[in-house]
Amino acid sequence: MSDLPRKAVTRTAKLAALPLGIAGRATWGFGKRIVGESAELVGRELQQRTAEQLFKVLGELKGGAMKFGQALSVFESALPEEVAGPYRAALTKLQEAAPPMPTRTVHAVLEERLGEGWHELFLEFEDKPAAAASIGQVHRGVWHDGREVAVKVQYPGAGEALLSDLNQLSRFSRLLGPLIPGMDIKPLITELKDRVSEELDYGLEAQAQEAHAEEFTDDPDVVVPQVVHQSDQVLVTEWMDGIPLSEIISDGTQEQRDRAGQLLARFLFSGPARTGLLHADPHPGNFRLLPGGPEGEDDWRLGVLDFGTVDRLPGGLPATIGESLRMTLDGEAEAVYELLCAEGFVKETIELDPDAVMDYLLPIIEPAQVEEFTFTRGWMRSQAARVADPRSPAYQLGKQLNLPPSYLLIHRVTLSTIGVLCQLGATVRLREELEEWLPGFVPEDPVDGEEAVAEA
């Protein structure tokens, strides 16, 4: 029996009610304006009520609804500050927890996947989940060899619910669009749908996590739990304590915020270079701060969880990203434009002014222009407003750019990570990480190139 609330018709009805609720509140807002309340005040209240209903429903339903909510959560920092409060509270709940499935259902899955004697594999197993997410929940236990473990159990019927929810959300994506200024919701939902089968496959997740755990073993900055056991619908990994990043966002010291931001940026760019994989689910619920960094117990390391969604990049991040970023910083408008055309960011039927493209890109890459940059919600909001305002030249130019499919997930992960950095309010030496890990950002030494030719 599935604990994903329950029948498809019930889930569809709840999701279908969302746009009706949004439309109803819009009518209510119109009425309030007729009787003399300011449009700004009414708009604020309307957005608050919409946020509360939207994320309440998404969290209750788990599945694709909750996955969509988590994907949106990192863009909370793009919202106007006066309406961000309700979003922030609702989204924090989505990042860390959801209503648990019954103990009998958990036991049934474990018996089916690990065998009737599944209890013998554990010295201890806690029936109460430690965390619940979009397609499964995590239980704490002690493996038979004494290791503390996290036992991830997939909800029965999770795949069907994921696809059903995302299809339903896609039908009214235009109504959800205004919730996150400057963001096109439909491609996000399409991309989530494309990843469903991969995320449901705990075998693939185990492989991705093992690759990261092996590469980051003894790393002074990043910790990835080892995989202990895997079967269909069940994944057992080493347990990891630490402070959830969502708590650092709400209550952390500035030192913790800066350290978390630096390590998050480091992991974003070093992960693909070191493993050929991009961790593609960077919402705060998947990260922890752990004591014991390079400077001792008072320093911090970044713990990374959940490798269910990854982008496979055997050569690391495409060198085109680093090259175009470097040339933009150097003011090489023509060269940047040619590279974007060659890679399909500008379609053959479109002709743009290279200097206008440069004007569009420069504010976005401001964090890479300086030695260190403080990411803030205000900066994120200004960027969102710039590309979302139809009167803005950036909006008009942005509409004419194209995002090739091979860059879609990279783009979302990068934007999501920047969203988290802004939630943290972290000061980060981003350029340092780009120089170390991003292919193409530092030009090849021509002397080295000549030596390579001579040796050949």
C-alpha positions as CSV (number, residue, x, y, z in Angstrom):
1,M,0.0,0.0,0.0
2,S,1.3,3.4,-0.8
3,D,1.3,6.2,1.7
4,L,1.6,8.8,-1.0
5,P,-1.8,10.4,-0.4
6,R,-3.7,7.9,-1.7
7,K,-5.3,7.6,-5.1
8,A,-4.2,9.4,-8.2
9,V,-7.6,11.0,-8.5
10,T,-7.2,12.5,-5.0
11,R,-3.7,13.9,-5.8
12,T,-4.9,15.3,-9.1
13,A,-7.9,17.0,-7.4
14,K,-5.6,18.6,-4.8
15,L,-3.2,19.9,-7.4
16,A,-6.1,21.0,-9.7
17,A,-7.5,23.1,-6.9
18,L,-4.3,25.2,-6.8
19,P,-5.0,27.3,-9.9
20,L,-8.6,27.7,-8.9
21,G,-7.4,29.0,-5.5
22,I,-5.0,31.4,-7.2
23,A,-7.8,32.7,-9.5
24,G,-10.1,33.0,-6.5
25,R,-7.6,35.1,-4.6
26,A,-7.0,37.2,-7.7
27,T,-10.8,38.0,-7.8
28,W,-10.7,38.7,-4.0
29,G,-7.7,41.1,-4.6
30,F,-9.6,42.9,-7.4
31,G,-12.5,43.4,-5.0
32,K,-10.2,44.8,-2.3
33,R,-8.8,47.3,-4.8
34,I,-12.3,48.5,-5.8
35,V,-13.0,49.4,-2.1
36,G,-9.9,51.5,-2.0
37,E,-7.0,49.4,-0.7
38,S,-3.6,50.0,-2.4
39,A,-2.6,47.7,-5.2
40,E,0.8,47.2,-3.6
41,L,-0.8,46.1,-0.3
42,V,-3.3,43.9,-1.9
43,G,-0.6,42.3,-4.1
44,R,1.5,41.5,-1.1
45,E,-1.3,39.9,0.8
46,L,-2.3,38.0,-2.4
47,Q,1.2,36.6,-2.8
48,Q,1.4,35.6,0.8
49,R,-1.9,33.7,0.7
50,T,-0.9,32.0,-2.6
51,A,2.5,30.9,-1.2
52,E,1.0,29.4,2.0
53,Q,-1.6,27.4,0.0
54,L,0.9,26.3,-2.7
55,F,3.6,24.9,-0.4
56,K,1.1,23.4,2.0
57,V,-0.3,21.3,-0.8
58,L,3.1,20.5,-2.3
59,G,4.5,19.3,1.1
60,E,1.4,17.2,1.9
61,L,1.5,15.3,-1.4
62,K,5.3,14.5,-1.4
63,G,6.1,12.9,-4.8
64,G,6.6,15.2,-7.8
65,A,4.7,18.0,-6.0
66,M,7.2,18.1,-3.2
67,K,10.1,17.7,-5.6
68,F,8.9,20.7,-7.6
69,G,8.6,22.7,-4.3
70,Q,12.1,21.8,-3.3
71,A,13.4,22.9,-6.7
72,L,11.6,26.2,-6.3
73,S,12.9,26.6,-2.7
74,V,16.3,27.8,-3.6
75,F,14.9,30.7,-5.6
76,E,13.1,32.1,-2.5
77,S,15.9,34.7,-2.3
78,A,14.7,36.2,-5.6
79,L,11.4,37.2,-4.1
80,P,10.8,40.8,-2.8
81,E,11.7,40.8,0.8
82,E,8.3,42.0,2.0
83,V,6.7,38.8,0.7
84,A,9.6,36.4,1.2
85,G,8.6,35.5,4.8
86,P,5.7,33.1,4.1
87,Y,7.7,31.5,1.3
88,R,10.7,31.1,3.5
89,A,8.8,29.4,6.3
90,A,6.9,27.1,4.0
91,L,9.9,26.2,1.9
92,T,12.1,25.4,4.9
93,K,9.5,22.7,5.8
94,L,9.8,21.3,2.3
95,Q,13.6,21.2,2.5
96,E,13.8,19.0,5.6
97,A,10.6,17.0,6.2
98,A,7.2,15.7,5.1
99,P,4.5,13.6,6.8
100,P,5.9,10.1,7.3
101,M,4.5,6.9,5.9
102,P,3.1,4.3,8.4
103,T,5.6,1.9,10.2
104,R,3.8,-1.1,8.7
105,T,4.4,0.2,5.2
106,V,8.1,0.7,6.0
107,H,8.5,-2.8,7.4
108,A,6.7,-4.2,4.4
109,V,9.1,-2.6,2.0
110,L,12.1,-3.7,4.0
111,E,10.8,-7.3,4.2
112,E,10.1,-7.4,0.4
113,R,13.5,-5.9,-0.5
114,L,15.9,-7.2,2.2
115,G,14.1,-10.5,3.0
116,E,12.0,-11.8,6.0
117,G,15.0,-11.7,8.3
118,W,15.8,-8.0,7.6
119,H,15.8,-7.2,11.3
120,E,18.9,-9.4,11.6
121,L,20.8,-7.0,9.4
122,F,20.5,-4.3,12.1
123,L,21.6,-4.1,15.7
124,E,19.1,-1.2,16.0
125,F,16.4,0.3,13.7
126,E,14.3,3.4,14.6
127,D,10.8,3.1,13.2
128,K,10.3,6.9,13.5
129,P,11.8,8.5,10.4
130,A,14.7,10.9,10.9
131,A,13.7,12.8,7.7
132,A,11.1,12.5,4.9
133,A,11.5,13.8,1.4
134,S,9.8,13.7,-2.0
135,I,10.2,10.0,-3.0
136,G,11.4,8.3,0.2
137,Q,12.1,8.7,3.9
138,V,15.2,8.1,6.0
139,H,15.4,6.0,9.2
140,R,18.3,5.8,11.6
141,G,19.8,2.5,12.5
142,V,22.9,0.5,13.5
143,W,24.2,-2.0,10.9
144,H,25.2,-5.5,12.0
145,D,28.9,-4.5,12.0
146,G,28.2,-1.6,14.5
147,R,28.2,1.3,12.0
148,E,25.5,4.0,12.4
149,V,23.5,4.1,9.2
150,A,20.9,6.0,7.3
151,V,18.2,3.7,5.8
152,K,16.5,5.3,2.8
153,V,13.2,3.6,2.0
154,Q,11.3,4.6,-1.2
155,Y,7.6,5.2,-1.0
156,P,5.6,2.5,-2.7
157,G,4.1,4.0,-5.9
158,A,6.6,6.9,-5.9
159,G,7.3,6.7,-9.6
160,E,3.6,6.9,-10.6
161,A,3.0,9.8,-8.2
162,L,6.1,11.7,-9.4
163,L,5.0,11.6,-13.1
164,S,1.3,12.3,-12.3
165,D,2.1,15.3,-10.2
166,L,4.6,16.8,-12.6
167,N,2.2,16.3,-15.6
168,Q,-0.5,18.1,-13.6
169,L,1.7,20.9,-12.5
170,S,2.9,21.4,-16.1
171,R,-0.7,22.1,-17.2
172,F,-0.9,25.2,-15.1
173,S,2.8,26.3,-15.1
174,R,1.9,29.7,-16.5
175,L,-0.2,30.5,-13.3
176,L,2.7,29.5,-11.1
177,G,5.3,31.5,-13.0
178,P,4.6,34.9,-11.2
179,L,5.6,33.2,-7.9
180,I,9.3,33.3,-8.8
181,P,10.1,36.4,-10.8
182,G,12.4,35.9,-13.8
183,M,12.0,32.1,-13.9
184,D,10.3,30.1,-16.6
185,I,8.5,27.3,-14.6
186,K,7.6,24.9,-17.5
187,P,11.2,23.9,-18.5
188,L,12.0,23.3,-14.8
189,I,9.0,20.8,-14.7
190,T,10.0,19.2,-18.0
191,E,13.6,18.7,-16.7
192,L,12.3,17.2,-13.4
193,K,10.2,14.8,-15.5
194,D,13.2,13.7,-17.5
195,R,15.0,12.8,-14.3
196,V,12.2,10.7,-12.7
197,S,13.4,7.2,-13.7
198,E,17.0,8.0,-12.7
199,E,16.0,9.3,-9.3
200,L,13.9,6.3,-8.6
201,D,16.8,3.9,-9.4
202,Y,18.7,3.5,-6.1
203,G,21.3,1.4,-7.9
204,L,22.3,4.5,-9.9
205,E,22.2,6.6,-6.8
206,A,24.5,4.2,-5.0
207,Q,27.0,4.2,-7.9
208,A,27.1,8.1,-7.9
209,Q,27.5,8.2,-4.1
210,E,30.2,5.6,-4.1
211,A,32.1,7.5,-6.8
212,H,32.0,10.7,-4.7
213,A,32.7,8.9,-1.4
214,E,35.8,7.3,-2.8
215,E,37.1,10.5,-4.4
216,F,36.5,12.6,-1.3
217,T,37.8,10.1,1.2
218,D,40.1,12.0,3.6
219,D,39.3,15.3,1.9
220,P,39.7,18.1,4.4
221,D,36.7,20.1,3.2
222,V,34.0,17.7,1.9
223,V,32.5,14.6,3.5
224,V,30.4,12.0,1.6
225,P,28.9,9.0,3.5
226,Q,30.0,5.6,2.2
227,V,27.3,3.2,0.8
228,V,26.7,0.2,3.1
229,H,24.0,-1.7,1.2
230,Q,21.7,-1.2,-1.7
231,S,18.6,-3.0,-3.2
232,D,15.5,-1.9,-5.0
233,Q,13.7,0.8,-3.0
234,V,16.2,0.6,-0.1
235,L,19.6,2.3,0.2
236,V,21.7,2.0,3.3
237,T,24.6,4.5,3.8
238,E,26.7,5.6,6.7
239,W,25.0,8.1,9.0
240,M,26.1,11.7,9.0
241,D,25.4,14.1,11.8
242,G,26.0,17.8,11.5
243,I,24.0,21.1,11.3
244,P,21.6,21.2,8.4
245,L,22.3,24.0,6.0
246,S,18.7,25.2,6.5
247,E,19.6,25.9,10.2
248,I,22.7,27.8,9.1
249,I,20.5,29.9,6.8
250,S,18.1,30.7,9.6
251,D,20.4,31.0,12.7
252,G,24.0,30.5,11.7
253,T,26.9,32.8,12.6
254,Q,28.5,34.8,9.8
255,E,31.6,32.6,10.1
256,Q,29.4,29.5,9.5
257,R,27.6,31.2,6.6
258,D,30.9,32.2,4.9
259,R,32.5,28.8,5.4
260,A,29.4,26.9,4.1
261,G,29.2,29.2,1.1
262,Q,32.8,28.7,0.2
263,L,32.6,24.9,0.5
264,L,29.3,24.8,-1.5
265,A,31.0,26.8,-4.3
266,R,34.0,24.5,-4.1
267,F,31.9,21.4,-4.3
268,L,29.9,22.7,-7.2
269,F,33.0,23.2,-9.4
270,S,35.3,20.5,-8.0
271,G,32.8,17.7,-8.0
272,P,32.5,17.4,-11.8
273,A,36.3,17.9,-12.2
274,R,37.1,15.1,-9.7
275,T,34.3,12.6,-10.3
276,G,32.8,13.4,-13.8
277,L,29.5,13.8,-12.0
278,L,27.5,17.0,-11.1
279,H,25.4,16.7,-7.9
280,A,22.2,18.1,-9.3
281,D,19.9,18.6,-6.3
282,P,21.5,21.5,-4.4
283,H,18.7,22.4,-1.9
284,P,19.8,23.1,1.7
285,G,18.3,19.8,3.0
286,N,21.0,17.9,1.2
287,F,24.0,19.6,3.0
288,R,25.4,19.7,6.5
289,L,28.1,21.6,8.3
290,L,30.4,19.2,10.3
291,P,33.1,20.2,12.8
292,G,36.7,19.2,12.1
293,G,37.9,21.1,9.1
294,P,41.5,21.8,8.1
295,E,42.0,24.2,11.0
296,G,40.8,21.7,13.7
297,E,37.6,21.1,15.6
298,D,36.5,24.7,15.5
299,D,36.7,24.7,11.7
300,W,33.9,23.3,9.4
301,R,33.6,20.7,6.6
302,L,30.6,20.3,4.2
303,G,28.7,17.1,4.4
304,V,26.8,16.2,1.1
305,L,23.8,13.9,0.9
306,D,21.4,12.5,-1.8
307,F,23.0,11.6,-5.1
308,G,19.7,10.6,-6.7
309,T,20.0,13.2,-9.4
310,V,23.4,13.7,-11.1
311,D,24.5,15.0,-14.5
312,R,27.2,12.8,-16.1
313,L,30.0,14.9,-17.3
314,P,33.0,12.6,-18.1
315,G,35.3,15.6,-18.9
316,G,34.0,17.8,-16.1
317,L,32.1,20.9,-16.8
318,P,32.2,22.0,-20.5
319,A,35.3,24.2,-21.2
320,T,32.9,26.5,-23.1
321,I,31.6,27.8,-19.8
322,G,35.0,28.7,-18.5
323,E,36.2,30.2,-21.8
324,S,33.1,32.4,-22.3
325,L,33.2,33.5,-18.7
326,R,36.9,34.4,-19.0
327,M,36.4,36.3,-22.3
328,T,33.4,38.2,-20.9
329,L,35.5,39.3,-18.0
330,D,38.2,40.4,-20.5
331,G,35.7,42.4,-22.5
332,E,36.1,40.3,-25.7
333,A,32.5,40.8,-26.9
334,E,33.0,39.5,-30.5
335,A,34.8,36.3,-29.3
336,V,32.1,35.6,-26.7
337,Y,29.3,36.1,-29.2
338,E,31.0,33.7,-31.7
339,L,31.4,31.0,-29.0
340,L,27.8,31.4,-27.9
341,C,26.6,31.0,-31.5
342,A,28.9,28.0,-32.1
343,E,27.5,26.3,-29.0
344,G,23.8,27.0,-29.8
345,F,23.1,29.6,-27.2
346,V,22.2,31.9,-30.2
347,K,20.2,30.2,-32.9
348,E,21.3,30.5,-36.5
349,T,18.1,32.5,-37.3
350,I,18.9,35.1,-34.7
351,E,21.3,38.0,-35.0
352,L,22.3,39.9,-31.9
353,D,24.6,42.8,-31.1
354,P,27.7,41.4,-29.3
355,D,28.0,44.5,-27.1
356,A,24.3,44.1,-26.0
357,V,25.1,40.4,-25.2
358,M,28.0,41.6,-23.1
359,D,25.8,44.1,-21.3
360,Y,23.4,41.3,-20.5
361,L,26.1,39.0,-19.1
362,L,28.3,41.3,-17.1
363,P,25.9,41.9,-14.1
364,I,25.3,38.1,-13.8
365,I,29.0,37.3,-13.6
366,E,29.7,40.1,-11.1
367,P,30.8,37.5,-8.4
368,A,33.6,36.3,-10.6
369,Q,34.9,39.9,-11.3
370,V,36.2,40.4,-7.8
371,E,38.5,38.6,-5.3
372,E,35.5,38.0,-3.0
373,F,31.8,38.6,-3.3
374,T,29.0,38.8,-0.8
375,F,25.9,37.0,-2.1
376,T,22.7,38.7,-0.8
377,R,19.0,38.4,-1.3
378,G,19.0,42.0,-2.5
379,W,21.6,41.2,-5.3
380,M,19.5,38.1,-6.3
381,R,16.3,40.2,-6.4
382,S,18.0,42.8,-8.6
383,Q,19.1,40.2,-11.0
384,A,15.7,38.6,-11.1
385,A,14.0,41.9,-11.6
386,R,16.4,42.9,-14.4
387,V,15.6,39.8,-16.5
388,A,11.9,39.7,-15.6
389,D,10.9,43.3,-16.4
390,P,9.4,43.4,-20.0
391,R,10.6,47.0,-20.3
392,S,14.2,46.0,-19.6
393,P,16.7,45.5,-22.4
394,A,17.9,42.4,-20.5
395,Y,14.4,40.9,-20.7
396,Q,14.2,41.6,-24.5
397,L,17.6,40.1,-25.2
398,G,17.1,37.2,-22.8
399,K,14.1,36.1,-24.8
400,Q,16.2,35.7,-27.9
401,L,18.9,33.5,-26.2
402,N,18.6,29.7,-26.3
403,L,19.6,27.1,-23.7
404,P,20.9,24.0,-25.4
405,P,19.6,20.8,-23.7
406,S,23.1,19.6,-22.7
407,Y,23.5,22.8,-20.6
408,L,20.0,22.8,-19.0
409,L,20.8,20.8,-15.8
410,I,24.2,22.6,-15.4
411,H,22.3,25.9,-15.7
412,R,19.7,25.0,-13.1
413,V,22.2,23.6,-10.6
414,T,24.4,26.7,-10.9
415,L,21.4,29.0,-10.4
416,S,20.2,26.9,-7.5
417,T,23.5,27.0,-5.8
418,I,23.7,30.8,-6.2
419,G,20.2,30.9,-4.7
420,V,21.5,29.1,-1.6
421,L,24.6,31.3,-1.4
422,C,22.2,34.3,-1.3
423,Q,20.0,32.7,1.4
424,L,23.2,32.2,3.4
425,G,24.3,35.8,2.8
426,A,27.8,34.3,2.4
427,T,31.0,36.1,1.4
428,V,32.8,33.8,-1.0
429,R,36.0,33.8,-3.0
430,L,34.3,32.5,-6.1
431,R,37.1,33.4,-8.5
432,E,39.5,31.3,-6.6
433,E,37.3,28.2,-7.1
434,L,36.8,29.0,-10.8
435,E,40.6,29.3,-11.3
436,E,41.2,26.0,-9.6
437,W,38.4,23.8,-11.0
438,L,36.6,25.3,-14.0
439,P,38.0,24.1,-17.4
440,G,38.8,26.9,-19.8
441,F,38.6,29.7,-17.2
442,V,42.4,30.0,-16.9
443,P,44.0,30.2,-20.4
444,E,46.4,27.4,-21.3
445,D,50.0,28.4,-21.0
446,P,51.3,28.7,-24.6
447,V,54.7,27.6,-23.4
448,D,53.2,24.3,-22.2
449,G,51.4,24.0,-25.5
450,E,54.6,24.4,-27.5
451,E,56.4,21.9,-25.3
452,A,53.5,19.4,-25.9
453,V,53.8,19.9,-29.7
454,A,57.6,19.5,-29.5
455,E,57.3,16.2,-27.5
456,A,54.8,14.9,-30.0
